[in-house]
Amino acid sequence: MGAAGIPASRFMTIAEVAEALRVSKMTVYRLVNSHAIQAVRFGRSYRVPESAVEDYIEHATVDPEHHHDGGTGH
């Protein structure tokens, strides 16, 4: 924790998150609005904690053990 109980996490803009994930800004807005990724709203702007992006990536990662092969049986 940083000063005044504020997490010592870096905050990213929607554009920075989009660039980091290689998706469009609209996709990031959808993730934020569906609560798939945590964000903080300041006026009309959103900021996303870097840790929230890391959490999203961790939970969105495909597990090779449970990955389906499209029904080909291979």
N, C-alpha and C positions, 0 to 999 in steps of 0.2 A: 504494500500500500504506500502511496505517496502522501504528500501533505494533505491535511484535512480529510483523510479517509478516502481520497480519490485513488482508484486503482492505478498502478504504475504502468498501464498499458498505453500504447500509442493508438491514437484514433486515426482512422483512414476515411477519406471521402468516398462517396459512391463511385466516382471515376477511378480512384486508386484500387478499390476492391474489384471493379470490373476488369481493370488491367491485370491485376494479380491473378484472377481466376480465368482470364482470357474469355470473358463473356461480355455481353452488352450491358450498358448501364440499366436498361429496362429490366434485364434479368435480375440484376442486383436489387432493384426496387421491388420486384415481385418476391424475391427471397425475404426481404425485410418486411413487406406487408403481410406475408404469409407466416411470419415469425419463424422461418427456417433459419434465419441468421439474426442475431441480436444487433440492435442499433439504438442510438440515442438521437433524439430530435432536438435541434437548436433552431427555434423559429421555423423557417421553411427548409432548413438543411438537415440532413442526416449525417451522423458520424458513426462509424462502425469500429468497435475495438478490434485491434489486431488479433487478440485472443479469440474473438468470436469467429473470425475468418478461419483460424486454425482449427477451432472446434468443428466448424461446418465441414471443412475438408476431411477431418478425421472421421466424422460420422457419414459422410457421403462416399467414402472410399469403398470401391467394390471389393468384396471378400472373395478371393479366388476359390475358396472352398465351397461357396454357395452360388457361384456364377453359373448360369445356365448356358448350355451350348446351342440354344435355338432349336432344340428338339431333334438334332441329327443323331443323337446317341453316341457321339464321339467325345 
